């Protein structure tokens, strides 16, 4: 038995079949989503923050973190 999934070849058609509240505005001032933005954030961390990460990763008072959790959590990028 083959399981059927959601056809994503036409995103607008897939979204039309869902009960979405389109009156809710974007939160772009708080969070820029998407794979390309996730890659930018990760690249910035590797270039500017990775050296300090080892020594400060468990220090909540520092900002030496990757900031990748939201992109991983919402499926914007894969850890693989």
Residue frames relative to the residue before (quaternion, step in Angstrom):
aa qw qx qy qz dx dy dz
X 1.0000 0.0000 0.0000 0.0000 0.00 0.00 0.00
X 0.2435 -0.7778 0.5676 0.1162 3.56 -0.78 1.03
X 0.3530 -0.7329 0.5436 0.2066 3.56 -0.84 1.02
X 0.3182 -0.7355 0.5663 0.1925 3.53 -1.01 0.83
X 0.1774 -0.7837 0.5896 0.0822 3.52 -1.05 0.83
X 0.6618 -0.4797 0.3964 0.4181 3.51 -1.32 -0.13
X 0.3658 -0.7257 0.5418 0.2146 3.58 -0.79 1.01
X 0.1237 -0.8293 0.5444 0.0236 3.56 -0.46 1.26
X 0.3856 0.7317 -0.4854 0.2833 3.58 1.20 0.29
X 0.7590 0.1682 -0.1178 0.6178 3.60 1.22 -0.46
X 0.2697 -0.8186 0.4876 0.1396 3.57 0.05 1.32
X 0.6464 0.5229 -0.3326 0.4452 3.62 0.91 -0.85
X 0.6438 0.5090 -0.3218 0.4721 3.60 0.97 -0.80
X 0.6445 0.5141 -0.3176 0.4685 3.59 0.98 -0.82
X 0.6817 0.4832 -0.2894 0.4670 3.60 0.95 -0.84
X 0.6018 0.5758 -0.3550 0.4246 3.59 1.09 -0.67
X 0.6795 0.4962 -0.2854 0.4589 3.58 1.12 -0.61
X 0.6442 0.5132 -0.3157 0.4712 3.58 1.27 -0.03
X 0.4394 -0.6680 0.5347 0.2733 3.54 -1.19 0.61
X 0.1150 0.8177 -0.5453 0.1443 3.57 0.15 1.34
X 0.3518 -0.6976 0.5816 0.2265 3.55 -1.10 0.73
X 0.1471 -0.8386 0.5222 0.0488 3.57 -0.05 1.29
X 0.5210 0.6284 -0.4266 0.3894 3.61 1.24 0.07
X 0.5624 0.5869 -0.3870 0.4352 3.59 1.26 -0.30
X 0.3551 -0.7682 0.5021 0.1781 3.55 -0.71 1.10
X 0.6247 -0.5378 0.4191 0.3806 3.53 -1.31 0.28
X 0.3358 -0.7281 0.5627 0.2010 3.56 -1.20 0.54
X 0.1414 0.8537 -0.4928 0.0916 3.55 1.07 0.71
X 0.6228 0.5384 -0.3603 0.4386 3.61 1.09 -0.48
X 0.7054 0.4241 -0.2591 0.5054 3.61 1.23 -0.33
X 0.8213 0.0203 0.0788 0.5647 3.55 0.97 -0.85
X 0.1560 -0.7508 0.6359 0.0871 3.56 -0.82 1.04
X 0.1875 -0.8181 0.5391 0.0704 3.53 -0.52 1.19
X 0.5345 0.6458 -0.4653 0.2841 3.49 -1.36 -0.09
X 0.6353 -0.5659 0.3866 0.3560 3.50 -1.23 0.61
X 0.6640 0.5049 -0.3258 0.4450 3.60 0.88 -0.85
X 0.6477 0.4941 -0.3232 0.4816 3.61 1.02 -0.71
X 0.6208 0.5352 -0.3390 0.4619 3.60 1.02 -0.76
X 0.6563 0.5040 -0.3113 0.4672 3.58 0.98 -0.81
X 0.6256 0.5319 -0.3350 0.4620 3.60 1.04 -0.74
X 0.6597 0.5071 -0.3022 0.4652 3.57 0.93 -0.95
X 0.6741 0.4918 -0.2988 0.4630 3.58 0.92 -0.88
X 0.6320 0.5285 -0.3226 0.4661 3.58 1.00 -0.84
X 0.6424 0.5222 -0.3101 0.4674 3.58 0.99 -0.89
X 0.6416 0.5166 -0.3193 0.4686 3.58 1.00 -0.83
X 0.6693 0.5014 -0.3070 0.4544 3.59 0.89 -0.89
X 0.7070 0.4649 -0.2611 0.4646 3.58 0.98 -0.83
X 0.8274 0.2781 -0.1006 0.4775 3.58 0.88 -0.94
X 0.8155 0.3192 -0.1390 0.4623 3.60 1.03 -0.59
X 0.5242 0.6824 -0.4054 0.3086 3.57 1.17 -0.41
X 0.6176 0.5665 -0.3506 0.4181 3.61 0.99 -0.78
X 0.7287 0.4144 -0.2369 0.4910 3.60 0.94 -0.84
X 0.5078 0.6899 -0.4097 0.3136 3.61 1.19 -0.45
X 0.6445 0.5495 -0.3363 0.4118 3.61 0.84 -0.91
X 0.7480 0.4075 -0.2228 0.4742 3.57 0.86 -0.91
X 0.7900 0.3375 -0.1498 0.4893 3.61 1.11 -0.61
X 0.3810 0.7783 -0.4578 0.1987 3.61 1.21 -0.05
X 0.7509 0.3428 -0.2077 0.5249 3.61 1.11 -0.54
X 0.5474 0.5954 -0.3949 0.4358 3.57 1.21 0.45
X 0.2741 -0.8186 0.4801 0.1560 3.63 -0.08 1.24
X 0.6187 0.5614 -0.3547 0.4198 3.60 1.15 -0.39
X 0.6566 0.4714 -0.3187 0.4952 3.62 1.25 -0.16
X 0.3919 -0.6959 0.5454 0.2544 3.55 -1.28 0.26
X 0.3906 0.7346 -0.4604 0.3097 3.57 1.19 0.58
X 0.4096 0.6648 -0.5077 0.3640 3.53 0.57 1.23
X 0.6106 -0.6071 0.3765 0.3417 3.56 -1.21 0.43
X 0.2655 -0.7743 0.5198 0.2444 3.62 1.14 -0.58
X 0.4500 0.7112 -0.4294 0.3277 3.59 1.17 0.55
X 0.4804 0.7183 -0.4308 0.2602 3.61 1.17 -0.41
X 0.6682 0.4988 -0.3233 0.4474 3.62 0.89 -0.82
X 0.6560 0.5020 -0.3160 0.4666 3.60 1.03 -0.72
X 0.6485 0.4908 -0.3077 0.4939 3.57 1.09 -0.71
X 0.6664 0.5267 -0.3017 0.4330 3.58 0.88 -0.96
X 0.7679 0.3560 -0.1890 0.4979 3.59 0.88 -0.91
X 0.5456 -0.6778 0.3721 0.3231 3.58 1.25 0.33
X 0.3435 0.7492 -0.4975 0.2706 3.59 1.15 0.52
X 0.7711 0.0447 -0.0010 0.6351 3.55 1.25 -0.58
X 0.3850 -0.7279 0.5259 0.2130 3.56 -1.15 0.60
X 0.4692 -0.6704 0.4824 0.3125 3.60 -1.04 0.62
X 0.5845 0.5932 -0.3668 0.4146 3.59 1.25 -0.19
